[in-house]
Amino acid sequence: MTPGFGLALGAMVCLGLADVVYKHGAAAGVKPHQFLMAQAWLFAPATFFYGFVTGTLEFKPYVLWGCGAGVFVFIALINFVRALQGGSVSLIAPIFRLSFTVTTALAVLVLAEPLTVPKLIGLAAAFAAVWLLLGGEAGNAQGQGARRSALVRVLIAMAAMGVANFFYKLGAGAGGVPGAFVSGQAAVFLPLATAYVWLTDRSLKLPAVAWRHGGATAGLFLVGVVLLFASLSRGEASVLVPVSQMGFMVTAAYGVLLLREPFTARKGGGLLLALAALVCLAFS
């Protein structure tokens, strides 16, 4: 099995569940920028505490890759949460998680990671799974204008997250440890999220519901990114990042089973292809 696959699988589950909480926050009326500030204020101390407890707080050059990841993660998440306001979770989350195509392209072009046959089949199956899931939502949008706006935002989010995940690989490849790297990310994400709220609202007061949802995503996101970073210390970004970003399987299943979003044969086929992609990537 591909080294680091189990860790990437754990990251996939955590990040998929975080996407579900984002959707619940949007449905509860939490403004996207307020949601992210609550997440940042809870994520940062949790990250520093994790680094302190594990003895992995340090400042070395690779931490700068974590700082860069913080910028791109903020761009990705603010656009992702806004996109969720105009589309269903089983539509927006799969597009967002296509960020693995950006990371894979960078890993192959910059790091010269190989493209084996099983890897190509797995990536093709994952891409086809997303396409099927998107097609299954074609008639369920809330309006053409909302759909176009959500699409633009989620494409920006997708590209930004792809770059951020590539920075994870660069940090891991430089001998980094999760506590320090993710703390570098949090140190940048926190002031960006806070400044955005202040510039938008001229106030830093947040509703209680924002803290509840922000706390849940902070915990899930911390576990997810630590697992992802640890996996990238063991294996290839062009395999492990696609696995971690297939959390759309979790969100799509959740949307159908608990949110009663429509289930079609096309959506079912997409989920089956996603499972096939995981098997191919596991043994690539």
PASEBA-1860 file (N, C-alpha, C; in nm, 3 decimals):
! residues 284
1> MTPGFGLA> 0.084/-0.120/0.000/0.000/0.000/0.000/0.088/0.125/0.000 ~ 0.043/0.231/-0.064/0.118/0.355/-0.072/0.152/0.407/0.068 ~ 0.279/0.439/0.096/0.316/0.494/0.227/0.237/0.621/0.259 ~ 0.184/0.628/0.379/0.108/0.745/0.420/-0.038/0.743/0.381 ~ -0.083/0.634/0.314/-0.222/0.630/0.265/-0.323/0.635/0.379 ~ -0.298/0.560/0.487/-0.391/0.558/0.599/-0.406/0.696/0.662 ~ -0.296/0.769/0.675/-0.302/0.904/0.731/-0.382/0.997/0.639 ~ -0.360/0.984/0.508/-0.434/1.067/0.413/-0.582/1.035/0.416
9> LGAMVCLG> -0.615/0.907/0.438/-0.755/0.866/0.448/-0.821/0.930/0.571 ~ -0.749/0.933/0.682/-0.800/1.001/0.801/-0.822/1.149/0.777 ~ -0.728/1.212/0.704/-0.743/1.353/0.669/-0.867/1.374/0.583 ~ -0.892/1.281/0.492/-1.009/1.290/0.405/-1.138/1.295/0.486 ~ -1.150/1.208/0.585/-1.271/1.203/0.667/-1.288/1.333/0.745 ~ -1.180/1.379/0.808/-1.188/1.503/0.888/-1.224/1.623/0.802 ~ -1.160/1.637/0.687/-1.187/1.752/0.601/-1.327/1.744/0.540 ~ -1.374/1.622/0.512/-1.510/1.607/0.462/-1.612/1.648/0.566
17> LADVVYKH> -1.589/1.609/0.691/-1.680/1.649/0.798/-1.675/1.800/0.823 ~ -1.557/1.859/0.807/-1.546/2.004/0.821/-1.630/2.075/0.716 ~ -1.633/2.021/0.593/-1.716/2.079/0.487/-1.864/2.077/0.527 ~ -1.905/1.969/0.594/-2.043/1.959/0.639/-2.075/2.069/0.741 ~ -1.983/2.093/0.833/-2.004/2.197/0.934/-2.010/2.334/0.868 ~ -1.927/2.357/0.766/-1.933/2.483/0.692/-2.073/2.505/0.636 ~ -2.130/2.399/0.580/-2.264/2.410/0.522/-2.368/2.440/0.629 ~ -2.357/2.375/0.744/-2.451/2.401/0.853/-2.438/2.545/0.902
25> GAAAGVKP> -2.315/2.594/0.907/-2.295/2.732/0.949/-2.359/2.829/0.852 ~ -2.344/2.802/0.721/-2.406/2.888/0.620/-2.559/2.882/0.632 ~ -2.613/2.762/0.656/-2.759/2.747/0.668/-2.811/2.818/0.793 ~ -2.727/2.829/0.898/-2.767/2.896/1.022/-2.757/3.047/1.012 ~ -2.711/3.095/0.897/-2.703/3.240/0.877/-2.574/3.304/0.921 ~ -2.472/3.222/0.952/-2.343/3.279/0.992/-2.275/3.340/0.870 ~ -2.233/3.464/0.881/-2.163/3.527/0.771/-2.027/3.460/0.751 ~ -1.987/3.438/0.626/-1.863/3.364/0.600/-1.741/3.420/0.671
33> HQFLMAQA> -1.724/3.552/0.669/-1.605/3.609/0.730/-1.608/3.595/0.882 ~ -1.727/3.600/0.942/-1.738/3.580/1.085/-1.710/3.434/1.122 ~ -1.757/3.343/1.039/-1.732/3.200/1.059/-1.582/3.174/1.064 ~ -1.509/3.228/0.966/-1.367/3.201/0.956/-1.288/3.266/1.069 ~ -1.334/3.383/1.117/-1.263/3.444/1.230/-1.280/3.359/1.355 ~ -1.401/3.310/1.379/-1.423/3.222/1.494/-1.336/3.097/1.482 ~ -1.331/3.041/1.363/-1.246/2.924/1.342/-1.100/2.957/1.368 ~ -1.054/3.072/1.318/-0.914/3.110/1.334/-0.878/3.131/1.480
41> WLFAPATF> -0.965/3.197/1.555/-0.935/3.226/1.696/-0.931/3.100/1.781 ~ -0.999/2.996/1.738/-0.996/2.870/1.811/-0.890/2.775/1.754 ~ -0.866/2.785/1.623/-0.768/2.700/1.557/-0.626/2.735/1.602 ~ -0.594/2.864/1.609/-0.458/2.905/1.640/-0.412/2.858/1.779 ~ -0.487/2.886/1.887/-0.440/2.837/2.018/-0.435/2.684/2.026 ~ -0.530/2.617/1.958/-0.527/2.471/1.957/-0.400/2.420/1.888 ~ -0.362/2.489/1.781/-0.241/2.452/1.707/-0.115/2.472/1.791 ~ -0.107/2.589/1.855/0.011/2.617/1.937/0.018/2.520/2.056
49> FYGFVTGT> -0.097/2.486/2.113/-0.101/2.391/2.223/-0.054/2.253/2.176 ~ -0.099/2.213/2.057/-0.056/2.085/2.001/0.095/2.083/1.983 ~ 0.150/2.191/1.928/0.294/2.197/1.908/0.371/2.194/2.038 ~ 0.317/2.263/2.141/0.383/2.266/2.272/0.383/2.127/2.336 ~ 0.267/2.062/2.334/0.253/1.931/2.397/0.342/1.827/2.329 ~ 0.350/1.835/2.196/0.429/1.736/2.122/0.576/1.775/2.110 ~ 0.611/1.893/2.161/0.749/1.938/2.155/0.797/1.969/2.014 ~ 0.704/2.011/1.928/0.740/2.036/1.787/0.729/2.183/1.747
57> LEFKPYVL> 0.724/2.272/1.846/0.725/2.415/1.813/0.870/2.459/1.788 ~ 0.897/2.505/1.669/1.029/2.553/1.634/1.016/2.650/1.517 ~ 1.115/2.734/1.499/1.112/2.824/1.384/1.233/2.795/1.297 ~ 1.207/2.728/1.187/1.309/2.698/1.087/1.256/2.742/0.951 ~ 1.341/2.748/0.851/1.297/2.802/0.720/1.170/2.738/0.664 ~ 1.148/2.608/0.689/1.029/2.544/0.632/0.899/2.601/0.686 ~ 0.905/2.667/0.804/0.784/2.727/0.861/0.729/2.835/0.768 ~ 0.817/2.896/0.688/0.772/3.000/0.593/0.676/2.941/0.490
65> WGCGAGVF> 0.695/2.813/0.455/0.598/2.748/0.367/0.463/2.737/0.437 ~ 0.465/2.717/0.569/0.341/2.715/0.645/0.273/2.851/0.644 ~ 0.352/2.957/0.656/0.297/3.093/0.649/0.233/3.118/0.513 ~ 0.301/3.075/0.407/0.244/3.089/0.273/0.116/3.010/0.259 ~ 0.114/2.889/0.317/-0.008/2.808/0.312/-0.122/2.879/0.383 ~ -0.091/2.953/0.491/-0.194/3.026/0.563/-0.264/3.129/0.477 ~ -0.187/3.197/0.390/-0.246/3.296/0.298/-0.342/3.228/0.202 ~ -0.296/3.120/0.140/-0.379/3.053/0.039/-0.497/2.979/0.101
73> VFIALINF> -0.480/2.926/0.222/-0.593/2.861/0.289/-0.702/2.964/0.320 ~ -0.662/3.083/0.361/-0.761/3.188/0.388/-0.838/3.224/0.261 ~ -0.765/3.244/0.151/-0.831/3.275/0.023/-0.927/3.163/-0.015 ~ -0.881/3.039/0.004/-0.963/2.924/-0.032/-1.090/2.917/0.052 ~ -1.075/2.928/0.183/-1.189/2.906/0.271/-1.291/3.019/0.266 ~ -1.247/3.144/0.251/-1.343/3.254/0.246/-1.429/3.242/0.120 ~ -1.368/3.198/0.011/-1.444/3.180/-0.113/-1.530/3.054/-0.108 ~ -1.480/2.949/-0.042/-1.556/2.826/-0.030/-1.684/2.847/0.052
81> VRALQGGS> -1.670/2.913/0.167/-1.787/2.935/0.253/-1.889/3.025/0.184 ~ -1.841/3.124/0.110/-1.934/3.210/0.036/-2.005/3.132/-0.075 ~ -1.931/3.040/-0.138/-1.992/2.959/-0.244/-2.103/2.871/-0.189 ~ -2.087/2.823/-0.066/-2.188/2.736/-0.006/-2.321/2.809/0.015 ~ -2.318/2.942/0.016/-2.441/3.017/0.031/-2.525/3.011/-0.096 ~ -2.464/2.978/-0.209/-2.536/2.976/-0.336/-2.549/2.840/-0.399 ~ -2.511/2.733/-0.329/-2.519/2.600/-0.386/-2.522/2.493/-0.279 ~ -2.566/2.373/-0.315/-2.576/2.264/-0.218/-2.438/2.209/-0.186
89> VSLIAPIF> -2.426/2.148/-0.068/-2.297/2.096/-0.025/-2.249/1.986/-0.119 ~ -2.340/1.906/-0.176/-2.298/1.798/-0.264/-2.260/1.849/-0.403 ~ -2.278/1.978/-0.428/-2.231/2.040/-0.552/-2.101/2.114/-0.528 ~ -2.098/2.200/-0.426/-1.984/2.288/-0.405/-1.862/2.211/-0.352 ~ -1.883/2.119/-0.256/-1.770/2.047/-0.198/-1.691/1.966/-0.301 ~ -1.755/1.894/-0.394/-1.676/1.821/-0.493/-1.589/1.913/-0.580 ~ -1.642/2.028/-0.621/-1.561/2.120/-0.701/-1.442/2.168/-0.619 ~ -1.469/2.205/-0.494/-1.362/2.254/-0.408/-1.252/2.151/-0.394
97> RLSFTVTT> -1.289/2.026/-0.377/-1.189/1.922/-0.356/-1.117/1.882/-0.485 ~ -1.159/1.937/-0.598/-1.080/1.918/-0.720/-0.945/1.988/-0.712 ~ -0.921/2.055/-0.601/-0.791/2.120/-0.579/-0.676/2.020/-0.592 ~ -0.706/1.891/-0.579/-0.600/1.792/-0.592/-0.540/1.794/-0.732 ~ -0.617/1.839/-0.833/-0.561/1.845/-0.969/-0.451/1.950/-0.976 ~ -0.468/2.061/-0.906/-0.366/2.166/-0.903/-0.241/2.116/-0.830 ~ -0.260/2.053/-0.715/-0.147/2.002/-0.637/-0.073/1.894/-0.715 ~ -0.145/1.804/-0.777/-0.083/1.696/-0.852/-0.001/1.751/-0.968
105> ALAVLVLA> -0.057/1.847/-1.041/0.016/1.908/-1.153/0.146/1.971/-1.104 ~ 0.140/2.043/-0.993/0.261/2.107/-0.938/0.362/2.002/-0.891 ~ 0.313/1.894/-0.830/0.403/1.790/-0.782/0.476/1.721/-0.896 ~ 0.405/1.698/-1.006/0.465/1.632/-1.122/0.561/1.727/-1.194 ~ 0.520/1.852/-1.213/0.601/1.947/-1.290/0.720/2.001/-1.212 ~ 0.701/2.027/-1.083/0.806/2.090/-1.003/0.893/1.987/-0.930 ~ 0.829/1.885/-0.874/0.902/1.786/-0.795/0.935/1.659/-0.874 ~ 0.888/1.654/-0.998/0.916/1.539/-1.086/0.866/1.408/-1.028
113> EPLTVPKL> 0.751/1.410/-0.960/0.692/1.286/-0.913/0.640/1.206/-1.033 ~ 0.654/1.073/-1.031/0.617/0.992/-1.148/0.466/0.979/-1.164 ~ 0.424/0.961/-1.287/0.284/0.933/-1.318/0.273/0.788/-1.361 ~ 0.247/0.699/-1.266/0.233/0.557/-1.296/0.093/0.529/-1.350 ~ 0.076/0.411/-1.409/-0.054/0.374/-1.465/-0.163/0.370/-1.357 ~ -0.139/0.301/-1.241/-0.244/0.302/-1.138/-0.277/0.443/-1.089 ~ -0.176/0.528/-1.081/-0.201/0.665/-1.037/-0.287/0.740/-1.137 ~ -0.256/0.725/-1.264/-0.335/0.791/-1.369/-0.479/0.741/-1.369
121> IGLAAAFA> -0.496/0.610/-1.352/-0.632/0.554/-1.346/-0.707/0.609/-1.225 ~ -0.639/0.615/-1.111/-0.702/0.667/-0.990/-0.741/0.813/-1.005 ~ -0.653/0.894/-1.061/-0.684/1.036/-1.081/-0.798/1.054/-1.179 ~ -0.797/0.973/-1.287/-0.905/0.982/-1.385/-1.038/0.942/-1.322 ~ -1.036/0.838/-1.239/-1.160/0.794/-1.172/-1.211/0.900/-1.076 ~ -1.118/0.965/-1.003/-1.158/1.071/-0.910/-1.218/1.189/-0.985 ~ -1.156/1.226/-1.096/-1.207/1.338/-1.176/-1.346/1.304/-1.232 ~ -1.361/1.179/-1.281/-1.491/1.137/-1.334/-1.597/1.134/-1.225
129> AVWLLLGG> -1.556/1.095/-1.103/-1.650/1.093/-0.990/-1.703/1.232/-0.962 ~ -1.613/1.330/-0.962/-1.655/1.469/-0.938/-1.749/1.515/-1.050 ~ -1.716/1.482/-1.173/-1.800/1.523/-1.287/-1.940/1.465/-1.274 ~ -1.948/1.337/-1.235/-2.079/1.275/-1.218/-2.158/1.342/-1.104 ~ -2.090/1.372/-0.996/-2.158/1.435/-0.884/-2.207/1.575/-0.920 ~ -2.129/1.645/-1.000/-2.171/1.777/-1.045/-2.293/1.767/-1.136 ~ -2.288/1.671/-1.226/-2.400/1.653/-1.318/-2.528/1.620/-1.244 ~ -2.516/1.547/-1.134/-2.632/1.511/-1.056/-2.700/1.628/-0.990
137> EAGNAQGQ> -2.631/1.743/-0.985/-2.688/1.861/-0.921/-2.731/1.967/-1.022 ~ -2.721/1.938/-1.149/-2.741/2.040/-1.251/-2.874/2.110/-1.242 ~ -2.977/2.037/-1.204/-3.109/2.099/-1.202/-3.153/2.147/-1.067 ~ -3.060/2.148/-0.966/-3.103/2.179/-0.831/-3.053/2.313/-0.780 ~ -2.994/2.393/-0.866/-2.941/2.521/-0.823/-3.054/2.615/-0.788 ~ -3.021/2.715/-0.706/-3.122/2.806/-0.657/-3.150/2.920/-0.754 ~ -3.082/2.921/-0.867/-3.101/3.028/-0.964/-2.974/3.044/-1.044 ~ -2.988/3.091/-1.168/-2.871/3.103/-1.254/-2.768/3.199/-1.197
145> GARRSALV> -2.813/3.314/-1.146/-2.719/3.411/-1.092/-2.644/3.357/-0.973 ~ -2.716/3.296/-0.880/-2.652/3.239/-0.761/-2.556/3.128/-0.800 ~ -2.596/3.047/-0.899/-2.511/2.936/-0.941/-2.380/2.986/-1.002 ~ -2.389/3.089/-1.087/-2.267/3.143/-1.150/-2.175/3.203/-1.045 ~ -2.231/3.280/-0.951/-2.149/3.341/-0.847/-2.082/3.235/-0.761 ~ -2.158/3.131/-0.724/-2.103/3.023/-0.643/-1.993/2.949/-0.718 ~ -2.012/2.930/-0.848/-1.914/2.859/-0.929/-1.782/2.935/-0.936 ~ -1.790/3.066/-0.959/-1.668/3.146/-0.965/-1.593/3.139/-0.833
153> RVLIAMAA> -1.666/3.154/-0.724/-1.602/3.153/-0.593/-1.539/3.018/-0.561 ~ -1.607/2.909/-0.594/-1.552/2.779/-0.560/-1.434/2.744/-0.650 ~ -1.429/2.796/-0.772/-1.312/2.773/-0.857/-1.190/2.846/-0.802 ~ -1.211/2.967/-0.752/-1.101/3.039/-0.687/-1.054/2.961/-0.564 ~ -1.150/2.913/-0.486/-1.117/2.835/-0.366/-1.040/2.709/-0.403 ~ -1.081/2.643/-0.509/-1.016/2.520/-0.554/-0.869/2.545/-0.588 ~ -0.842/2.649/-0.668/-0.705/2.678/-0.709/-0.618/2.716/-0.590 ~ -0.673/2.798/-0.499/-0.595/2.842/-0.383/-0.561/2.725/-0.292
161> MGVANFFY> -0.657/2.635/-0.269/-0.630/2.521/-0.182/-0.530/2.426/-0.246 ~ -0.532/2.415/-0.377/-0.434/2.333/-0.446/-0.293/2.382/-0.423 ~ -0.273/2.514/-0.428/-0.141/2.572/-0.400/-0.103/2.551/-0.254 ~ -0.199/2.571/-0.163/-0.171/2.553/-0.020/-0.125/2.410/0.009 ~ -0.190/2.312/-0.050/-0.152/2.173/-0.027/-0.015/2.141/-0.085 ~ 0.021/2.209/-0.193/0.156/2.191/-0.248/0.260/2.246/-0.151 ~ 0.228/2.358/-0.085/0.317/2.412/0.017/0.335/2.312/0.131 ~ 0.230/2.236/0.162/0.242/2.132/0.264/0.350/2.032/0.225
169> KLGAGAGG> 0.349/1.991/0.100/0.449/1.895/0.054/0.589/1.955/0.059 ~ 0.603/2.082/0.021/0.733/2.146/0.026/0.785/2.154/0.169 ~ 0.694/2.187/0.263/0.734/2.192/0.403/0.773/2.056/0.456 ~ 0.694/1.953/0.421/0.725/1.817/0.465/0.856/1.769/0.402 ~ 0.877/1.803/0.274/0.999/1.763/0.205/1.123/1.829/0.260 ~ 1.105/1.944/0.326/1.218/2.015/0.385/1.248/1.966/0.526 ~ 1.183/1.858/0.567/1.208/1.802/0.698/1.124/1.862/0.809 ~ 1.014/1.928/0.772/0.929/1.993/0.870/0.850/1.896/0.954
177> VPGAFVSG> 0.801/1.947/1.068/0.714/1.869/1.156/0.578/1.939/1.162 ~ 0.471/1.863/1.183/0.336/1.921/1.175/0.312/2.038/1.269 ~ 0.355/2.027/1.396/0.326/2.131/1.493/0.376/2.267/1.451 ~ 0.501/2.274/1.407/0.560/2.401/1.367/0.501/2.452/1.237 ~ 0.485/2.363/1.140/0.433/2.405/1.010/0.292/2.461/1.022 ~ 0.203/2.387/1.090/0.065/2.430/1.103/0.055/2.554/1.191 ~ 0.145/2.570/1.288/0.147/2.691/1.369/0.183/2.812/1.283 ~ 0.275/2.793/1.188/0.308/2.900/1.095/0.187/2.939/1.011
185> QAAVFLPL> 0.111/2.838/0.969/-0.012/2.865/0.893/-0.111/2.943/0.979 ~ -0.130/2.900/1.104/-0.225/2.966/1.194/-0.184/3.110/1.224 ~ -0.052/3.134/1.236/-0.003/3.267/1.269/-0.037/3.368/1.160 ~ -0.054/3.322/1.037/-0.091/3.411/0.927/-0.242/3.414/0.908 ~ -0.306/3.297/0.919/-0.450/3.286/0.899/-0.528/3.370/1.001 ~ -0.484/3.371/1.127/-0.555/3.443/1.232/-0.565/3.593/1.206 ~ -0.454/3.664/1.181/-0.467/3.808/1.156/-0.542/3.840/1.027 ~ -0.529/3.755/0.925/-0.602/3.779/0.800/-0.752/3.771/0.824
193> ATAYVWLT> -0.795/3.666/0.893/-0.937/3.649/0.919/-0.992/3.760/1.008 ~ -0.913/3.801/1.106/-0.956/3.907/1.197/-0.965/4.041/1.125 ~ -0.863/4.072/1.045/-0.863/4.199/0.972/-0.979/4.205/0.874 ~ -1.012/4.094/0.812/-1.121/4.091/0.715/-1.254/4.123/0.783 ~ -1.275/4.067/0.903/-1.398/4.095/0.977/-1.404/4.242/1.017 ~ -1.293/4.296/1.065/-1.291/4.435/1.107/-1.319/4.530/0.990 ~ -1.257/4.503/0.875/-1.277/4.589/0.759/-1.419/4.578/0.706 ~ -1.481/4.462/0.723/-1.617/4.441/0.671/-1.724/4.493/0.767
201> DRSLKLPA> -1.709/4.462/0.897/-1.813/4.492/0.995/-1.781/4.610/1.087 ~ -1.653/4.652/1.089/-1.607/4.753/1.185/-1.634/4.710/1.329 ~ -1.634/4.582/1.349/-1.656/4.525/1.482/-1.603/4.383/1.482 ~ -1.555/4.338/1.599/-1.506/4.201/1.611/-1.601/4.115/1.693 ~ -1.721/4.165/1.717/-1.819/4.089/1.793/-1.883/3.983/1.704 ~ -1.884/3.859/1.753/-1.938/3.748/1.674/-2.059/3.687/1.744 ~ -2.157/3.638/1.669/-2.271/3.570/1.730/-2.229/3.436/1.786 ~ -2.304/3.389/1.885/-2.270/3.262/1.951/-2.267/3.147/1.853
209> VAWRHGGA> -2.356/3.148/1.754/-2.361/3.037/1.659/-2.232/3.028/1.578 ~ -2.167/3.141/1.555/-2.040/3.140/1.481/-1.932/3.066/1.562 ~ -1.932/3.088/1.694/-1.833/3.021/1.779/-1.857/2.870/1.782 ~ -1.983/2.829/1.784/-2.012/2.685/1.788/-1.963/2.616/1.662 ~ -1.999/2.672/1.547/-1.958/2.609/1.422/-1.808/2.629/1.397 ~ -1.757/2.745/1.433/-1.615/2.769/1.415/-1.530/2.676/1.499 ~ -1.576/2.647/1.620/-1.502/2.555/1.706/-1.498/2.414/1.649 ~ -1.610/2.371/1.594/-1.615/2.236/1.535/-1.521/2.225/1.416
217> TAGLFLVG> -1.524/2.325/1.328/-1.435/2.319/1.212/-1.289/2.333/1.252 ~ -1.260/2.413/1.356/-1.122/2.430/1.401/-1.065/2.294/1.445 ~ -1.143/2.218/1.522/-1.097/2.088/1.567/-1.077/1.990/1.453 ~ -1.176/1.983/1.364/-1.167/1.891/1.251/-1.054/1.930/1.156 ~ -1.041/2.060/1.133/-0.939/2.108/1.040/-0.799/2.082/1.097 ~ -0.782/2.102/1.228/-0.651/2.078/1.288/-0.610/1.932/1.273 ~ -0.700/1.840/1.309/-0.668/1.698/1.296/-0.642/1.662/1.150 ~ -0.726/1.716/1.060/-0.711/1.685/0.918/-0.578/1.730/0.861
225> VVLLFASL> -0.538/1.855/0.891/-0.414/1.906/0.830/-0.291/1.842/0.893 ~ -0.298/1.807/1.022/-0.185/1.737/1.084/-0.168/1.599/1.020 ~ -0.278/1.530/0.998/-0.271/1.399/0.933/-0.220/1.412/0.790 ~ -0.266/1.514/0.718/-0.220/1.534/0.581/-0.070/1.561/0.578 ~ -0.023/1.651/0.665/0.120/1.682/0.668/0.202/1.559/0.701 ~ 0.156/1.483/0.800/0.229/1.361/0.838/0.233/1.262/0.722 ~ 0.124/1.252/0.646/0.123/1.159/0.532/0.222/1.204/0.425 ~ 0.231/1.335/0.402/0.321/1.387/0.299/0.468/1.373/0.337
233> SRGEASVL> 0.494/1.352/0.464/0.631/1.324/0.507/0.672/1.182/0.468 ~ 0.574/1.100/0.430/0.599/0.959/0.401/0.582/0.923/0.253 ~ 0.503/1.001/0.181/0.474/0.960/0.043/0.459/1.077/-0.053 ~ 0.408/1.047/-0.172/0.401/1.144/-0.281/0.276/1.231/-0.272 ~ 0.294/1.359/-0.300/0.182/1.453/-0.299/0.081/1.419/-0.408 ~ 0.128/1.366/-0.522/0.039/1.337/-0.634/-0.052/1.218/-0.606 ~ -0.028/1.145/-0.497/-0.116/1.036/-0.453/-0.194/1.077/-0.329 ~ -0.123/1.127/-0.229/-0.184/1.149/-0.098/-0.276/1.271/-0.092
241> VPVSQMGF> -0.242/1.377/-0.163/-0.331/1.493/-0.164/-0.465/1.459/-0.231 ~ -0.465/1.391/-0.347/-0.595/1.350/-0.402/-0.678/1.267/-0.305 ~ -0.615/1.177/-0.230/-0.689/1.097/-0.133/-0.750/1.188/-0.026 ~ -0.670/1.279/0.028/-0.718/1.366/0.135/-0.830/1.458/0.088 ~ -0.830/1.492/-0.040/-0.930/1.585/-0.091/-1.057/1.516/-0.140 ~ -1.065/1.385/-0.124/-1.185/1.314/-0.164/-1.288/1.309/-0.052 ~ -1.279/1.406/0.039/-1.380/1.420/0.143/-1.518/1.448/0.087 ~ -1.526/1.479/-0.044/-1.658/1.499/-0.105/-1.742/1.372/-0.096
249> MVTAAYGV> -1.678/1.257/-0.078/-1.753/1.133/-0.056/-1.831/1.143/0.075 ~ -1.766/1.200/0.177/-1.831/1.217/0.307/-1.944/1.317/0.297 ~ -1.917/1.432/0.233/-2.018/1.537/0.226/-2.135/1.496/0.138 ~ -2.107/1.427/0.027/-2.216/1.384/-0.060/-2.306/1.283/0.010 ~ -2.243/1.187/0.079/-2.321/1.087/0.153/-2.402/1.154/0.265 ~ -2.341/1.248/0.334/-2.411/1.319/0.441/-2.528/1.399/0.385 ~ -2.505/1.466/0.272/-2.611/1.546/0.212/-2.731/1.461/0.174 ~ -2.705/1.342/0.123/-2.814/1.254/0.081/-2.884/1.191/0.201
257> LLLREPFT> -2.806/1.138/0.295/-2.864/1.061/0.405/-2.929/1.148/0.513 ~ -2.867/1.261/0.544/-2.916/1.341/0.656/-2.980/1.473/0.616 ~ -2.934/1.531/0.505/-2.994/1.657/0.460/-3.104/1.635/0.357 ~ -3.123/1.508/0.319/-3.225/1.470/0.222/-3.210/1.540/0.087 ~ -3.085/1.562/0.047/-3.061/1.612/-0.087/-3.087/1.498/-0.185 ~ -3.133/1.529/-0.306/-3.174/1.424/-0.402/-3.061/1.326/-0.433 ~ -3.097/1.199/-0.442/-3.001/1.095/-0.480/-3.041/1.041/-0.617 ~ -2.948/1.044/-0.710/-2.973/0.995/-0.846/-2.876/0.883/-0.879
265> ARKGGGLL> -2.904/0.813/-0.988/-2.813/0.708/-1.033/-2.676/0.767/-1.067 ~ -2.678/0.888/-1.120/-2.551/0.953/-1.156/-2.468/0.981/-1.032 ~ -2.534/1.029/-0.926/-2.462/1.056/-0.802/-2.409/0.927/-0.742 ~ -2.488/0.820/-0.747/-2.442/0.691/-0.698/-2.322/0.640/-0.775 ~ -2.325/0.659/-0.908/-2.210/0.620/-0.990/-2.086/0.700/-0.954 ~ -2.106/0.827/-0.923/-1.993/0.910/-0.883/-1.927/0.861/-0.755 ~ -2.008/0.821/-0.659/-1.953/0.770/-0.534/-1.880/0.637/-0.554 ~ -1.933/0.552/-0.642/-1.865/0.426/-0.671/-1.731/0.450/-0.740
273> LALAALVC> -1.728/0.545/-0.832/-1.602/0.579/-0.898/-1.501/0.635/-0.799 ~ -1.550/0.713/-0.702/-1.461/0.768/-0.601/-1.397/0.656/-0.519 ~ -1.476/0.553/-0.486/-1.421/0.438/-0.414/-1.316/0.366/-0.498 ~ -1.344/0.352/-0.628/-1.247/0.289/-0.718/-1.118/0.369/-0.724 ~ -1.132/0.502/-0.724/-1.014/0.588/-0.728/-0.928/0.567/-0.603 ~ -0.993/0.556/-0.487/-0.917/0.533/-0.364/-0.838/0.403/-0.370 ~ -0.900/0.297/-0.423/-0.830/0.169/-0.434/-0.709/0.181/-0.526 ~ -0.726/0.247/-0.640/-0.614/0.263/-0.734/-0.501/0.345/-0.672
281> LAFS> -0.536/0.453/-0.605/-0.433/0.539/-0.545/-0.364/0.469/-0.429 ~ -0.437/0.383/-0.358/-0.377/0.312/-0.245/-0.264/0.221/-0.288 ~ -0.273/0.169/-0.410/-0.174/0.073/-0.457/-0.092/0.126/-0.575 ~ -0.085/0.260/-0.584/-0.008/0.318/-0.695/0.136/0.344/-0.654
END
